[in-house]
Amino acid sequence: MLELTVFLSGALVLILELVASRILAPYVGTSLYVWTSLIGVILGSLSLGYWLGGRLADRSPQPRVLALTLIGAAAAVSLIPIAQGPLLSALATSEGDPRWNSLGAAMLFALPAVLLGVVSPFAARLRMTSVSSSGSTVGKLYAISTLGSIAGAFAAGFWLIPNVGSTRLVYLIGLCLLGCSALNAPLQLNRARLGVLAIWGASVCYFVASPPAWAAGQLLLDRDTAYQRLLVFDLPVPNRQPVRVLAMGFSEYHSAMFLDRPQELALDYTRFFSMVRYLRPSLRRILCVGGGALSFPRYLLATFPEAFVDVVELDPGVSQVAQEYFHFTPDPRLSLHHEDGRVFLNRVGPRYDAVFLDVFWGRTIPQQLATVESARRIAARLAPDGVLLVNFVSGIDGPGGAFFQHEYATLKRIFPHVLVFPVFYPGDATRVQNLVLVAAARPEALTLTAPELRPFLAHLWTSPIPAAFELTDDFAPVEHMAARQLAVGR
């Protein structure tokens, strides 16, 4: 039973680490900072647990003590769903450095990890019978713990998180820890187990009775997929039906739809994307890298009745949500490709009259889609007079403009003609906002004479843009730059 306890504790700590990333995602994202904080906190907590476990085992090497430690870990895990709302909401709305916010959020999982770290050294002391065999005993148990961690990582990533969900999985971890305690002291500590079971039940009732509110809206869906956590909610709008929005694991909206006008574009930057109908009124083949709830591809199908649209969306779960909650129905003129956008672009394929790059996630963009090499692949898939339209979130100048300046220099390396349209504050270079970039290899592809373009031309940026280095596959610190502009934006 001791070996099984070690194996399960190793598995549960990895499952907890992976599920932690989904719990944190709606509040602080899943950036490099978040993963760095999670890994650092879990490893640091395990190290402290190893040290405490060794000292505790020397003082009181009894299975009852190990069982009590596991009961404590079960209690700590069961309290996470109650504590996460107040703690993570406060961090999400704070004006602190994203790195420190990520570290503070990861601390939510420190105590369970410390207690789980106690298990292996304590079990080694219990199993040890002689000094001559101590090395093999310790090595065997730590190998079993590591095998458990490997099994837990694969089980969580390949099956548990996409099928069970984040919060339910936390509760399942708590029950498993109570079961592990019973393996080591089956006839003892029953009062303690009943007490933790009461905490567990109260936590479940709290979570069921208090579903998370999101941005003062009505939460309709909270679902984990193989790639991310998806949230769908309706936001109230005065004197009309609400707007339905999709958030992909972060506190900003990735797709939106008016419930009373589902065919209309609801997000401001997508209305700037609609400039393409005046730049290229006869589009026949279109590529959208980043599909979201498929609101804009649906607009393209309605606007260009003879066009064929390819949509590259990494997560099949997002496309499923588009059908379930955003009135999307399959269309023979629309082809969905569920894969990474850069992988799709790297292949030889048809040329497009227009490419839309809309892959911002929170405040950053996948590194592999922000580089010179990626722009070169897009150019290879564009028709000679084709246009590229990009949604970007940044300032233009000042402390919050560095991210954009690097991306602008990157696009200019491949596309000689790049126009910039600040969506919300056309006269303010320092405000972090949506920027729509329109790029082409030929100047005639960007003819701006249509009268319908006048409202957009009022947003055209005409001032000089500071020089910056280009982003490459080898060096593109997009998350670092996004974090700096986020601090400025606050």
VMD Tcl script that draws the C-alpha trace (Angstrom):
set ca {
  {0.00 0.00 0.00}
  {2.90 2.36 0.66}
  {4.14 2.08 -2.91}
  {0.62 2.75 -4.22}
  {0.39 5.84 -2.03}
  {3.69 7.13 -3.40}
  {2.58 6.46 -6.97}
  {-0.76 8.21 -6.51}
  {0.74 11.21 -4.72}
  {3.19 11.67 -7.61}
  {0.31 11.47 -10.08}
  {-1.94 13.84 -8.16}
  {0.66 16.60 -7.84}
  {1.13 16.69 -11.64}
  {-2.61 16.60 -12.23}
  {-2.97 19.49 -9.79}
  {-0.27 21.48 -11.58}
  {-1.91 21.03 -14.97}
  {-5.42 21.76 -13.73}
  {-4.03 24.85 -11.98}
  {-3.22 26.33 -15.39}
  {-6.90 26.09 -16.35}
  {-8.10 27.57 -13.07}
  {-5.75 30.53 -13.43}
  {-6.42 31.09 -17.13}
  {-9.58 33.25 -16.88}
  {-7.84 35.59 -14.44}
  {-4.15 35.85 -15.38}
  {-3.97 33.98 -18.68}
  {-1.62 31.14 -19.63}
  {1.42 33.14 -20.61}
  {5.04 32.21 -20.12}
  {4.90 34.13 -16.84}
  {2.01 32.01 -15.59}
  {3.68 28.72 -16.46}
  {6.98 29.90 -15.00}
  {5.21 30.83 -11.76}
  {3.30 27.56 -11.58}
  {6.34 25.40 -12.20}
  {8.46 27.42 -9.78}
  {5.84 27.41 -7.01}
  {5.11 23.69 -7.36}
  {8.81 22.75 -7.40}
  {9.57 25.06 -4.49}
  {6.64 23.67 -2.52}
  {7.69 20.10 -3.21}
  {11.22 20.90 -2.07}
  {9.88 22.31 1.19}
  {7.68 19.24 1.54}
  {10.64 16.91 1.02}
  {12.56 18.70 3.77}
  {9.62 18.70 6.16}
  {8.80 15.09 5.34}
  {12.32 13.97 6.18}
  {12.32 15.76 9.52}
  {8.83 14.55 10.37}
  {9.69 10.95 9.48}
  {12.74 10.98 11.72}
  {10.69 12.24 14.67}
  {7.56 10.12 14.25}
  {7.85 7.37 11.60}
  {4.28 6.10 11.86}
  {1.76 5.39 9.07}
  {-0.80 7.37 11.06}
  {1.25 10.55 10.61}
  {1.50 9.98 6.86}
  {-2.27 9.44 6.70}
  {-2.83 12.66 8.63}
  {-0.64 14.52 6.14}
  {-2.73 13.20 3.27}
  {-5.92 14.25 5.04}
  {-4.46 17.75 5.38}
  {-3.64 17.78 1.67}
  {-7.23 16.73 0.89}
  {-8.53 19.63 2.99}
  {-6.20 22.12 1.31}
  {-7.23 20.95 -2.16}
  {-10.94 21.05 -1.28}
  {-10.66 24.69 -0.22}
  {-9.17 25.81 -3.56}
  {-12.55 26.33 -5.31}
  {-13.70 28.55 -2.43}
  {-10.50 30.58 -2.24}
  {-9.90 30.98 -5.95}
  {-12.69 33.48 -6.64}
  {-11.72 36.24 -4.19}
  {-7.96 35.79 -4.61}
  {-7.82 35.51 -8.38}
  {-10.44 38.21 -9.00}
  {-8.39 40.63 -6.90}
  {-5.24 39.79 -8.87}
  {-7.03 40.07 -12.21}
  {-8.19 43.60 -11.43}
  {-5.00 44.78 -9.77}
  {-2.51 47.12 -11.42}
  {0.51 45.07 -10.42}
  {3.26 43.66 -12.58}
  {1.94 40.62 -14.52}
  {4.88 38.58 -13.30}
  {4.06 39.21 -9.64}
  {0.35 38.68 -10.27}
  {1.13 35.32 -11.86}
  {3.32 34.35 -8.93}
  {0.66 35.39 -6.42}
  {-1.99 33.39 -8.28}
  {0.22 30.28 -8.34}
  {0.57 30.44 -4.56}
  {-3.01 29.20 -4.35}
  {-1.60 25.71 -4.98}
  {1.45 25.90 -2.72}
  {0.06 24.29 0.45}
  {-1.28 21.11 -1.22}
  {2.03 20.72 -3.05}
  {4.00 21.08 0.20}
  {1.92 18.37 1.86}
  {2.22 16.07 -1.15}
  {5.99 16.60 -1.06}
  {6.04 15.10 2.43}
  {4.89 11.71 1.12}
  {8.00 10.35 -0.64}
  {10.63 10.96 2.08}
  {8.18 9.83 4.76}
  {7.39 6.65 2.85}
  {11.11 5.98 2.35}
  {11.65 6.17 6.11}
  {8.74 3.81 6.75}
  {9.97 1.30 4.20}
  {13.61 1.43 5.24}
  {14.75 -1.72 7.12}
  {18.53 -1.33 7.13}
  {21.22 1.17 6.27}
  {22.76 -1.22 3.76}
  {19.61 -1.15 1.60}
  {18.63 2.48 2.20}
  {19.86 3.67 -1.18}
  {17.85 1.16 -3.16}
  {14.78 1.79 -0.99}
  {14.90 5.56 -1.54}
  {15.68 5.16 -5.24}
  {12.80 2.72 -5.73}
  {10.23 4.94 -4.04}
  {11.31 8.10 -5.84}
  {11.21 6.19 -9.13}
  {7.66 5.09 -8.31}
  {6.72 8.70 -7.49}
  {8.18 9.90 -10.78}
  {6.33 7.19 -12.72}
  {3.16 8.36 -11.00}
  {3.88 11.93 -12.08}
  {4.35 10.78 -15.67}
  {1.08 8.85 -15.56}
  {-0.68 11.83 -14.00}
  {0.62 14.21 -16.64}
  {-0.61 12.04 -19.51}
  {-3.92 11.25 -17.81}
  {-4.63 14.92 -17.08}
  {-3.58 16.27 -20.48}
  {-5.00 13.54 -22.69}
  {-8.21 12.70 -20.88}
  {-9.10 14.14 -17.47}
  {-9.05 17.91 -18.09}
  {-10.90 17.85 -21.45}
  {-13.52 15.39 -20.17}
  {-13.92 16.08 -16.45}
  {-13.32 19.83 -16.21}
  {-11.16 21.94 -13.93}
  {-13.18 22.32 -10.74}
  {-14.64 18.82 -10.76}
  {-11.12 17.49 -11.17}
  {-9.97 19.46 -8.10}
  {-12.72 17.81 -6.07}
  {-11.74 14.42 -7.47}
  {-8.14 15.01 -6.33}
  {-9.44 15.75 -2.84}
  {-11.37 12.47 -2.70}
  {-8.36 10.53 -3.99}
  {-6.20 12.00 -1.23}
  {-8.74 10.93 1.38}
  {-8.63 7.45 -0.14}
  {-4.84 7.43 0.05}
  {-5.02 8.30 3.73}
  {-7.28 5.31 4.31}
  {-4.71 3.04 2.67}
  {-2.16 3.91 5.35}
  {-4.37 4.08 8.46}
  {-7.65 2.34 7.57}
  {-8.91 2.07 11.16}
  {-7.71 5.42 12.45}
  {-8.38 9.12 11.89}
  {-11.94 8.55 10.78}
  {-13.10 11.71 12.56}
  {-10.49 13.73 10.70}
  {-11.60 12.20 7.41}
  {-15.24 12.96 8.18}
  {-14.26 16.54 8.97}
  {-12.44 16.94 5.66}
  {-15.32 15.25 3.86}
  {-17.60 17.88 5.40}
  {-15.27 20.62 4.11}
  {-15.28 18.93 0.71}
  {-19.09 18.79 0.66}
  {-19.41 22.40 1.79}
  {-17.02 23.45 -0.96}
  {-19.06 21.59 -3.56}
  {-22.27 23.21 -2.31}
  {-20.62 26.63 -2.36}
  {-19.44 26.18 -5.92}
  {-22.81 24.86 -7.16}
  {-24.76 27.60 -5.37}
  {-22.39 30.37 -6.45}
  {-21.47 29.84 -10.10}
  {-18.77 32.27 -11.17}
  {-20.10 35.58 -12.46}
  {-18.16 36.99 -15.36}
  {-17.99 40.68 -16.17}
  {-21.45 41.26 -14.66}
  {-22.91 38.90 -17.24}
  {-24.78 35.61 -17.23}
  {-22.39 32.68 -17.54}
  {-23.67 30.13 -20.05}
  {-20.69 27.83 -20.46}
  {-17.47 27.02 -18.65}
  {-15.75 24.22 -20.57}
  {-12.25 22.85 -20.75}
  {-10.96 21.63 -24.09}
  {-7.69 19.97 -24.97}
  {-6.18 23.42 -25.54}
  {-7.82 25.95 -23.24}
  {-10.68 26.97 -21.02}
  {-13.71 28.45 -22.79}
  {-16.29 30.76 -21.25}
  {-19.50 31.93 -22.92}
  {-21.65 34.57 -21.27}
  {-24.29 37.16 -22.09}
  {-23.53 40.77 -21.24}
  {-26.45 43.13 -20.56}
  {-26.96 46.03 -22.96}
  {-29.30 48.90 -21.94}
  {-32.64 48.88 -23.80}
  {-31.84 45.91 -25.99}
  {-30.93 42.23 -26.00}
  {-27.55 41.32 -24.53}
  {-24.34 40.62 -26.38}
  {-23.06 37.06 -26.26}
  {-19.31 36.80 -25.92}
  {-16.68 34.09 -25.96}
  {-13.58 34.33 -23.79}
  {-10.82 31.81 -24.35}
  {-9.48 31.50 -20.85}
  {-8.76 35.17 -20.28}
  {-10.61 38.25 -19.19}
  {-10.94 39.76 -22.67}
  {-13.44 38.89 -25.38}
  {-12.39 36.92 -28.42}
  {-15.74 36.76 -30.21}
  {-19.08 38.49 -29.79}
  {-22.58 38.38 -31.27}
  {-25.66 40.57 -30.92}
  {-28.45 38.21 -29.91}
  {-31.04 40.17 -31.88}
  {-28.74 40.71 -34.89}
  {-26.47 37.65 -35.12}
  {-25.29 38.48 -38.64}
  {-23.96 41.91 -37.66}
  {-20.34 42.45 -36.59}
  {-20.29 43.13 -32.85}
  {-16.61 43.84 -32.17}
  {-15.24 47.18 -33.35}
  {-12.04 45.88 -34.88}
  {-13.95 43.39 -37.05}
  {-15.80 46.33 -38.59}
  {-12.41 47.61 -39.72}
  {-11.78 44.18 -41.21}
  {-14.84 44.86 -43.37}
  {-12.76 47.43 -45.29}
  {-11.75 44.51 -47.47}
  {-15.06 44.67 -49.33}
  {-14.03 48.09 -50.72}
  {-10.37 47.22 -51.25}
  {-11.14 43.95 -53.02}
  {-14.86 43.90 -53.97}
  {-14.58 40.61 -55.87}
  {-12.90 38.28 -53.41}
  {-13.06 34.64 -54.43}
  {-10.80 32.85 -51.95}
  {-10.21 33.97 -48.35}
  {-8.15 32.67 -45.46}
  {-8.90 33.43 -41.79}
  {-6.14 32.43 -39.38}
  {-8.00 32.33 -36.09}
  {-11.68 31.47 -36.21}
  {-13.07 32.03 -32.74}
  {-16.86 31.80 -32.75}
  {-16.75 32.16 -36.57}
  {-18.66 35.45 -36.55}
  {-16.38 37.16 -39.06}
  {-16.09 34.17 -41.44}
  {-19.88 34.04 -41.42}
  {-19.93 37.74 -42.36}
  {-17.55 37.02 -45.25}
  {-19.80 34.28 -46.58}
  {-22.77 36.64 -46.55}
  {-20.83 39.55 -48.09}
  {-19.11 37.59 -50.85}
  {-21.64 35.00 -52.07}
  {-19.18 33.50 -54.57}
  {-16.22 33.31 -52.21}
  {-14.76 30.25 -50.50}
  {-13.39 30.73 -46.99}
  {-10.73 28.62 -45.26}
  {-10.64 29.02 -41.47}
  {-7.69 27.80 -39.44}
  {-8.66 27.35 -35.79}
  {-6.37 25.45 -33.45}
  {-9.07 24.19 -31.09}
  {-11.96 22.03 -32.38}
  {-13.75 22.81 -29.13}
  {-14.01 26.48 -30.13}
  {-15.71 25.53 -33.40}
  {-18.10 23.32 -31.48}
  {-19.00 26.24 -29.20}
  {-19.60 28.38 -32.30}
  {-22.27 25.93 -33.40}
  {-23.81 25.51 -29.95}
  {-23.95 29.14 -28.83}
  {-23.25 31.47 -31.78}
  {-25.71 30.30 -34.44}
  {-23.02 28.98 -36.77}
  {-24.12 26.30 -39.19}
  {-21.75 24.41 -41.52}
  {-21.54 25.84 -45.01}
  {-20.12 24.11 -48.10}
  {-18.20 27.29 -48.92}
  {-16.41 27.28 -45.56}
  {-13.66 24.79 -44.72}
  {-12.48 24.43 -41.13}
  {-8.89 23.36 -40.49}
  {-8.16 22.49 -36.87}
  {-4.41 23.01 -36.57}
  {-1.81 25.62 -35.75}
  {-1.92 28.56 -38.15}
  {1.81 28.53 -38.83}
  {1.73 24.81 -39.63}
  {-1.06 25.47 -42.12}
  {0.85 28.34 -43.71}
  {4.04 26.31 -44.00}
  {2.41 23.90 -46.41}
  {2.05 24.50 -50.12}
  {-1.55 25.35 -50.88}
  {-3.88 27.65 -52.81}
  {-3.33 31.39 -53.04}
  {-5.79 33.74 -51.38}
  {-7.15 37.13 -52.36}
  {-7.22 38.14 -48.69}
  {-5.77 36.77 -45.45}
  {-7.07 37.78 -42.02}
  {-4.72 37.19 -39.10}
  {-6.73 37.37 -35.88}
  {-4.91 35.30 -33.28}
  {-4.46 37.67 -30.35}
  {-4.98 35.87 -27.06}
  {-5.37 38.27 -24.16}
  {-2.65 40.81 -24.91}
  {-0.24 38.67 -26.89}
  {0.07 36.76 -30.12}
  {1.54 33.28 -30.68}
  {5.23 33.81 -31.29}
  {5.31 31.64 -34.40}
  {2.74 33.90 -36.11}
  {4.48 37.20 -35.31}
  {7.80 36.71 -37.10}
  {9.40 37.54 -40.42}
  {9.30 33.88 -41.36}
  {5.55 33.77 -40.72}
  {4.98 36.93 -42.78}
  {6.99 35.35 -45.58}
  {4.76 32.28 -45.52}
  {1.63 34.48 -45.63}
  {3.06 36.35 -48.63}
  {3.65 33.04 -50.37}
  {-0.03 32.15 -49.92}
  {-1.35 35.53 -51.11}
  {-2.28 36.34 -54.70}
  {0.00 39.00 -56.27}
  {-2.55 41.74 -55.54}
  {-3.83 40.17 -52.32}
  {-4.14 41.94 -48.98}
  {-3.34 40.94 -45.42}
  {-5.40 42.35 -42.53}
  {-4.10 41.89 -38.99}
  {-5.69 42.56 -35.63}
  {-3.05 43.80 -33.19}
  {-3.29 45.11 -29.62}
  {-0.73 47.77 -28.71}
  {0.04 51.43 -28.57}
  {1.80 53.03 -31.53}
  {4.38 55.17 -29.76}
  {5.57 55.73 -26.23}
  {6.10 53.06 -23.56}
  {3.14 51.02 -24.76}
  {4.12 51.08 -28.44}
  {7.24 48.92 -28.57}
  {5.32 45.72 -29.34}
  {3.59 47.28 -32.33}
  {6.77 48.91 -33.60}
  {8.55 45.58 -33.76}
  {5.61 43.91 -35.49}
  {5.28 46.80 -37.94}
  {8.97 46.50 -38.84}
  {8.47 42.74 -39.24}
  {5.60 43.14 -41.69}
  {7.37 45.92 -43.60}
  {10.26 43.54 -44.25}
  {7.95 41.38 -46.38}
  {5.13 43.77 -47.35}
  {6.39 47.16 -48.58}
  {3.00 48.79 -48.06}
  {1.46 48.70 -44.59}
  {-1.40 50.91 -43.34}
  {-2.31 51.28 -39.67}
  {-5.79 52.04 -38.34}
  {-6.16 52.72 -34.58}
  {-9.67 51.50 -33.81}
  {-10.66 53.48 -30.70}
  {-8.29 56.45 -30.32}
  {-7.11 57.52 -33.77}
  {-5.28 60.59 -32.49}
  {-3.56 59.03 -29.48}
  {-0.34 57.15 -30.19}
  {0.22 56.14 -26.58}
  {-3.09 54.36 -25.87}
  {-3.00 50.58 -25.95}
  {-5.86 49.57 -28.22}
  {-6.85 47.43 -31.17}
  {-4.87 48.32 -34.26}
  {-5.86 46.98 -37.65}
  {-2.91 46.66 -40.03}
  {-3.53 46.34 -43.75}
  {-0.55 45.11 -45.75}
  {0.10 44.39 -49.42}
  {2.99 43.77 -51.77}
  {1.62 46.14 -54.42}
  {0.43 49.70 -53.78}
  {-2.56 49.35 -56.10}
  {-3.98 46.72 -53.70}
  {-4.46 49.48 -51.12}
  {-6.42 51.98 -53.21}
  {-8.50 54.02 -50.78}
  {-10.79 55.95 -53.11}
  {-14.14 54.29 -52.35}
  {-16.51 56.76 -50.62}
  {-17.47 54.06 -48.13}
  {-13.91 54.11 -46.79}
  {-14.13 57.67 -45.49}
  {-15.17 56.70 -41.93}
  {-12.18 54.35 -41.78}
  {-9.77 56.86 -43.30}
  {-10.49 59.17 -40.39}
  {-8.60 56.58 -38.32}
  {-5.66 56.14 -40.68}
  {-2.35 56.76 -38.92}
  {-0.19 59.12 -40.96}
  {2.57 60.11 -38.53}
  {6.01 58.46 -38.63}
  {6.40 55.16 -36.81}
  {9.66 54.69 -34.84}
  {12.12 52.16 -36.18}
  {12.51 48.84 -34.38}
  {14.12 45.46 -34.93}
  {12.25 42.68 -36.71}
  {10.90 39.65 -34.90}
  {12.24 36.28 -36.03}
  {11.63 32.65 -35.17}
  {14.89 32.76 -33.25}
  {14.05 35.86 -31.20}
  {10.51 37.14 -30.68}
  {9.91 38.06 -27.01}
  {6.23 38.72 -27.59}
  {5.05 37.91 -24.07}
  {7.65 40.17 -22.51}
  {6.61 43.05 -24.74}
  {2.92 42.35 -24.12}
  {3.49 42.40 -20.37}
  {5.24 45.79 -20.60}
  {2.41 47.33 -22.58}
  {-0.17 45.80 -20.25}
  {1.45 47.63 -17.35}
  {1.36 50.85 -19.36}
  {-2.26 50.29 -20.37}
  {-3.30 50.05 -16.75}
}
mol new
graphics top color blue
foreach p $ca { graphics top sphere $p radius 0.5 }
foreach p [lrange $ca 0 end-1] q [lrange $ca 1 end] { graphics top cylinder $p $q radius 0.2 }
display resetview
